[in-house]
Amino acid sequence: MKAGFLEKLVAKLDRVDPAVVQSIVDRLLKEKGFFVQVFEALREGVILLSADGLVNFTNAAACRFFGLDAEQSSGKRLGELIRGMDWQAMMEEDTVVSRDMEVFYPERRYLHFYLAPIHDRELRAGYVMIVNDVTSERAETEATIESERLGALTMLAAGVAHEIGNPLNSLGIHLQLLDRKIRKLEAGERQQLEGHLATARQEIQRLDLILKQFLQAIRPSNLRRAKVQVTQLCRDTLKLLEPELAERGIQVALDFSDDIPILDLDAVQIQQVFHNVLRNAAQAIRSDAGGCITVAMAHNDYELQVQISDNGSGIPPEQMGVLFEPYRTTKEGGTGLGLLIVRRIIREHGGEMEIESREGSGTRVSFYLPLAAKKARLLPEPETVIEITP
């Protein structure tokens, strides 16, 4: 209906035939029902607001995105329903606002919304908010960025191996020659030089370790699979770490199912996973805290689930998003490559890992390994469409 039609109708209502009024009301109801059905069919969220910022309508998609109830939302301010943003300030600008937002209830989503004023005869009649779910697009973008980053690091690894590896070998040889010379000196002169020599050797070993970890984190490896019992790998790793754990007063609790199956894995690499994660857990616990590490294993029909939990200091929220970036570490003297290596090994075995942490309460690292190696398979051929010509 044209703008101003209702105002004219109301002004002349006493002179209009009741049957005509009834037909107009029926038409209005039909048009409203049609538009409501259109809004409900949209995948985008739609929220209509009055000029005062009160919610007049929310479609099913908007209710799903924000965990709202359409009837209970009606008549409330948007800030009461979607907390954490200054909606009133956005509305006062009287311009189209286009922003990204992150919501955590009823599930974590990344959303993009448009908030635009609606005008009637140059007067602001209300607002419309259109919401798009961009969670999958954001995940694809992050995966692309990660792939490009790893590709660049892989190219860099070849140059690093040559440019640093060869000089390190040469330095090691020359230090051996210096050691032979120093041994021929008198005790007083030899003692000070031996200290400098030991420091130089330690630094070379540290550089060599960083280089090896870098190459191991980036470079794909050939898995040497064999039938292994994962629980035994975990116990063997704990035995290696026993002196360090005992020194720090850390207790270890094992929660294994009795029927953990034997898996076809690369035992050396999976043991490295346990070593890196368990050592990280131990280092997150203060030596005077009397901490505890819990290792739990269970399985279902298709995967083995391993959880390693500690009651240490936890990971700050600002660090959670960069855990797998090289050289990002909160530990003094750390390389920031340990978790990158762990995730690469798990993924090469066809599994996945996740990390949950709360600062001050501890961290839980979970990884999931398939019970059987994933093999290639042929996809079914598309069905042949037979066209029948009349």
N, C-alpha and C positions, 0 to 999 in steps of 0.2 A: 504494500500500500504506500501511496505517496506521503512524504513528510507533511505533517499538518492536517492530514485527513481526519484523524481522530479528534483533534482540537475543534475542527469545524463541526464534526458530528456531535460532540458533546454540547456545543453551543446551541445546536438546533435539535437537540434530542426530543424536546417536547412536541416538535412538529413532524417527527419522522414516524412512519407507520411501524408498529411493533413487529410486524412480520419482517420488515426490512432490517430492523435492529437485530432480530434473531438470526437472520441469514448472515449478517456481518460478523456477529459473535461466533457463529459456527465456522465461518471462513477463517477467523483469527485463530481459533483453536486448532483447526486442521493445519494451518501454516506453522503454528508453534510445534505441533506434533511432528510435522515433517522435518523441521530443522533439528529438533531434539534427536530424531532417529539418525539424521546425518551426522550430528556431533558424536553420538554414541558409537557409530560405525567406524569413526576415525581411529587410526593407531596413535595419532598424536593426542596429547592431553589438551583439553580445552577448559579454561576457567573464565567465567564471565563475572565481572565485578561492577558494582554500582559506582557512582561518582564519589561516594564517601569511602570506597575501598572495601565494601562488604560483598561477600561471595553470594552471587545469585544462582550460579549453575556450575556444576563440575561434571564432566563426562566420565565414563567408565575408565578410560585410559589414565586420566589425571588422578582418579581415586586409587588406581593400581600403583602409579608411580610414587605417590606420597602417603599411601596407607590411610586414605580418607574414607569417610562415609558421606555419600552425596546429600542425604537428608539432614544429617547432623551438621554438615559444613555450611548449609545455607544460613545466611544472615550473620555469619561470623567474619571477623577481619582475617585477611590472608596471613598476617603475622602470627595469629593464634594457631593456625593450621600448619604453616610451614615456617618453623622457627629458625633463627640464625641469620636472617637477612633483613635489611631495613627497607621493607616494601614501601612504606609511606614516603620515604625520600625519593624512591624511584618514580612513584606516581606524581609527586609534586613537580618533577622536571617537565612533565607534559610532552615528552618525546618518546620515541620508540626505544626501548631498552633491550639489548640483545646480549645475553651473558650465559656462561657455563656455570653449572653448580654440581655439587656432589651431595647425595643424600645417603643416609645409612639405615633408614627404616622405610618400609618393611624389609628391604634388602639394599645392599650397596649398589648404587647406580650413579652414572654420570649423565646429567641432563643438560640440554640446551633449551633456553626459553626466550620467547619474545613477549614483551609486555608493552602493549600499545594502547593509547587512549582512543575512545570512540566519541566522535563529535556529532551533534545534531544541531544544525543551524548555528555553527561556530561555538556552541556551548558544549562543555564536556559532559557527556551522558554516562560515561563509565569507562571500563577498561576490558580488554580481552588479553588473555595470556595463553600462548600456544607453547606446548612443551614437547620436545623430541628426546627420545632415549638414544644417547650416543655411546652407550657402554661398549657395545661390540666394536664400533668404529675406533674408539679410543684404544681398546685392547689390540686391534689389528695394527694401529699406528705404533704402539709400544713394541709389538713383536717385530715390525719392520725396522724400527730404530735399533732394537737389540741385534737383529740379524746383520744390519749394516755395520754396527759397532764391532761385532765379532769378526766380520769379514775384514775390516780394516786392521784389527788386531792380529789376525792370522797372517796378513801380508807383512805386518810389522815384525812378527815373530821370526820370520826367516832372516830378516836383516839383523835383528838383535842377536840371534844365535851366532851369526858370523862375526859381527862387529864387536861383540863383547866376549863371546866364547873363546875365540882364538887368543886375544890378549890375556885373558885369565890363565889359559894354559901356559903361555909364555912367562907370565909372572910367577906361576908356581914352579916352573923349572929354574928360574933365576933365584928364587928364594931357597931352593935346595942347594944351589951353588954357594949362596951366601952362608947357609948353615954350615957347610963343610969348612969354609974359611974361618967362621967364628969359632968353631971347635978347636982350632989351632991356636987361638989367642989365650992369654993368661986369664985366670979365673976372674979377677977384678974387672977387666975390660969385657970379658965374655958375658957377664951377668946382665949388664945394661943392654947390650946389643941383642941378647936372646929375648929380652922382654919386648923390644921393638919388633923383632922378627915374629914372635908369637902373635902380636897384635896385627901385623900385616897378614899373616896366614888366616886369622879369624875373619878379617874383613874380606879376604878373597873367597873364603868358604861361604860367607854370607851372600856375597854377590853371586856366586855359583848357585846357591840354593834359590835365590830370587829368580835367576834365569831359568832354572829347571822348572820351578813352579809356574812361571809365566808360560813357558812352552807347553807344560802339561795342561794348564787351564784352557789354552786356546786350541792346540793341535789335536785333531781327532786321533783316536787310538784304535788298534785292532783288539777286540775283546778275545781273550783266551778262555772260553767258557768251559766249565767242568761242573760235575755234580757236587755241590757243597751244601753243608748245613749252616745256615746263616747264624743260628744261635751260637754255634761253636766259633765262628769268626768273631762274633761280638765278645765272647769270653776270652779268646786269644788276645784281642786288642786290649781288653781291660787288664790282662796280665802284664802286658807291656807297659801300660800306664800306671800300674799299681804303685810303684815308688812315688811318683808325682802326686797321685791321689792321697796316699797315706801321709805324705809330708804336709799336705794342705788340710788334712783332717776331713776329707770328703768321703761320705758313705755312698755306696752304689746299691740300688735295689733293682733286681731283675724280675720282670713280670712276663714270663713266656708261657704260651699255650703248650700243652703236652704234645700236640700233633702238628707242630710247625713242619711243613714239607721241605724236602730237599729240592733246591733250585739249581737251574743251569746258569751259573754266573761266572764272572771273572773274579776269583777269590781275592787276588792281590788288590784289585781296584776297590772292591766292596769293603775290604778291610781298611783301605785308606779313607773311605767314607766314614766308617766308624771312628777311626783315629782322629780325623779332623773335627768331627762334630763333638765327640766326647772331650777332646782337649779344649775346644772352645767353651764347652759347658763348665769344665773345671776352672778355666781361667776367668770365667764370669763370676765365680764364687770367691768371696774374700777368704783369705787363709784363716782368719780368726772367727769365721761365721759358722763353722761346723755344718757345711752345706750337704746337700744330697742330690744325687743324679739318679733318675729312674729311667730304665730302658724297658719298654713294653713292646711285645710282638704279638700279633694276631693275624689271622688270614680269613678270607672268605673264598668263594668259588673261583675267583679270578686274580686275586692279588695278595701279596704279603704286605702288611701294614706295620711299620716300625716307628715308634715314637721315643725320642730322647728328650727328657725334661730335666730342668735344673731349677733351683730356687735362688739363683744368683741375682745380679744387679739388673738384668733385663736389658733391652735395647731401647734407646730413646726414640720417640716417634719420628723425629726428623731423619733418623738413620734407616728406618724400615724400608723406605722407598729406594735406597741405593745399596742394599746389602750385596747385590751381585755385580756391582760395578768394580772393576779392577782398582786396587790401591785405595779403596775406601775402607778404613779400619778404625776402630776405637781402641785397639790394643797398642801399647807402646812396643815398637819394634815389629809390628805385624805388617804383612805384605798386602792384606786385603784380597788375596787370591784363594784362600781356603774354601769358602763357600762356592765360589765360581767353579772350582775343581769338583766339589761334591755334586753340584747340580749337573755338570757335564757328564760325570760318570753315571749318575742315576738316569739321565735322559738317554744315554747310549745303551742302557739296559732296557729301554722302553718304559721307564717309570717316570714319576714326577715327585716333587717335594714341595713342602710349604712350611712357613715359619710363623709362629705366633709368639708374641712377647708383650709383656707389660713392664714398663720401667719400675724397678724396685721389687718386682715379684717373681721374675724369672722368665725363662724362654722354653718353648717346646718346638723342636724340629721334627717334622714328620716326613717320611718318604715311603713311597709305594712302589713295589716291584711286582711286575706281572709273574704269575706262576709258571707261565710258559713263554718262551721267546716268541716275539711277534714276527711272523713270516709274511712274505709277499703273497698276494692272492690275485687271481684274475677277477675282474668285475664282470657281472653278467652283461651279455650283449643287449643292446636296446631292442625292444620288441619291434618286429617288422610291421609296418602299417600298410595294409592292403587297400588300395583305392579301387572302388567299384564305379565304373563309368556307366551311367544309365543309358 
